[in-house]
Amino acid sequence: MGQKLMAFFMFQPFIHSTARQKPKQVLRAKAINMSTRYKGDPRQITARFSSTCHTCGKKIHKGEQIIFWPNGKKAGHLACDEADYRQSLASFEDEDAYNRMYR
């Protein structure tokens, strides 16, 4: 899934023309972000320096893919924090779906 959340694509017509050609219609994908991102949301990043996993206590090497929790300023291995990270993403999506009803 990577660092970005799932985005859905909607194709919208785009008229492209030049002076020498007739206008032609080209479909371009426009990404629609389905969830709201906040400053304290956990995210998957590449470690910029060595540190220690907050879950298992083992060393995290520079360049390794980790899950960063900004509110607690904690980092963890993908294997250690993946379940919690996915549960957080699911709850964010549920919250957005609930709040979308009242917009």
C-alpha positions as CSV (number, residue, x, y, z in Angstrom):
1,M,0.0,0.0,0.0
2,G,3.0,2.3,0.5
3,Q,3.0,5.6,2.3
4,K,-0.1,6.9,0.6
5,L,-3.6,5.8,1.4
6,M,-5.8,4.3,-1.3
7,A,-7.0,6.8,-3.8
8,F,-9.8,6.3,-6.3
9,F,-9.5,7.6,-9.8
10,M,-12.2,9.3,-11.8
11,F,-11.7,10.0,-15.4
12,Q,-12.6,13.4,-16.6
13,P,-12.5,14.7,-20.1
14,F,-9.7,17.1,-21.0
15,I,-9.8,19.0,-24.2
16,H,-6.3,19.2,-25.8
17,S,-5.7,21.3,-28.9
18,T,-2.9,22.9,-30.8
19,A,-2.9,25.4,-33.6
20,R,-2.3,22.8,-36.2
21,Q,-4.5,20.0,-34.9
22,K,-8.2,19.7,-34.3
23,P,-9.2,19.6,-30.6
24,K,-9.3,16.0,-29.3
25,Q,-10.7,14.7,-26.1
26,V,-8.2,12.9,-23.9
27,L,-9.1,11.1,-20.6
28,R,-6.9,12.0,-17.7
29,A,-7.1,10.4,-14.3
30,K,-7.8,12.7,-11.4
31,A,-7.0,11.3,-8.0
32,I,-9.6,11.8,-5.3
33,N,-8.4,11.4,-1.8
34,M,-11.0,9.5,0.1
35,S,-9.7,10.1,3.6
36,T,-8.6,13.1,5.6
37,R,-5.0,13.2,6.7
38,Y,-4.0,14.7,10.0
39,K,-0.6,15.6,11.4
40,G,-0.6,12.9,14.1
41,D,-1.7,10.0,11.9
42,P,0.8,7.1,11.8
43,R,2.5,6.6,8.5
44,Q,4.9,4.2,6.8
45,I,8.3,5.9,6.0
46,T,11.9,5.0,5.4
47,A,14.1,5.3,8.5
48,R,16.5,8.2,8.1
49,F,18.6,7.1,11.0
50,S,19.1,4.1,13.2
51,S,16.8,3.8,16.2
52,T,15.0,1.2,18.3
53,C,11.6,-0.4,17.7
54,H,9.2,0.6,20.5
55,T,7.4,-2.8,20.3
56,C,10.2,-5.5,20.3
57,G,13.2,-3.4,21.4
58,K,15.4,-4.5,18.4
59,K,17.4,-2.1,16.3
60,I,16.0,-0.3,13.3
61,H,18.6,0.3,10.6
62,K,18.8,3.4,8.5
63,G,16.9,2.9,5.2
64,E,14.5,0.3,6.6
65,Q,10.8,0.6,6.0
66,I,9.1,1.5,9.4
67,I,5.8,2.7,10.8
68,F,6.2,6.1,12.5
69,W,3.7,7.2,15.2
70,P,4.1,11.0,15.4
71,N,2.0,11.6,18.5
72,G,4.2,9.4,20.6
73,K,7.3,10.0,18.4
74,K,7.7,6.2,18.2
75,A,8.9,4.0,15.4
76,G,8.4,0.3,14.8
77,H,9.2,-2.4,12.4
78,L,6.6,-3.2,9.7
79,A,6.2,-6.7,11.1
80,C,5.7,-5.5,14.7
81,D,3.3,-2.6,14.1
82,E,1.5,-3.7,10.9
83,A,-1.7,-4.9,12.7
84,D,-2.0,-1.7,14.7
85,Y,-1.3,0.4,11.7
86,R,-4.0,-1.3,9.6
87,Q,-6.5,-1.0,12.4
88,S,-5.7,2.7,12.7
89,L,-6.3,3.2,8.9
90,A,-9.5,1.3,9.1
91,S,-10.8,3.4,11.9
92,F,-9.8,6.6,10.0
93,E,-11.8,5.4,7.0
94,D,-14.8,4.6,9.2
95,E,-14.6,8.0,10.8
96,D,-14.5,9.7,7.3
97,A,-17.4,7.7,6.1
98,Y,-19.4,8.6,9.1
99,N,-18.5,12.3,8.9
100,R,-19.3,12.4,5.1
101,M,-22.9,11.9,5.9
102,Y,-23.0,15.3,7.6
103,R,-21.2,17.4,5.0
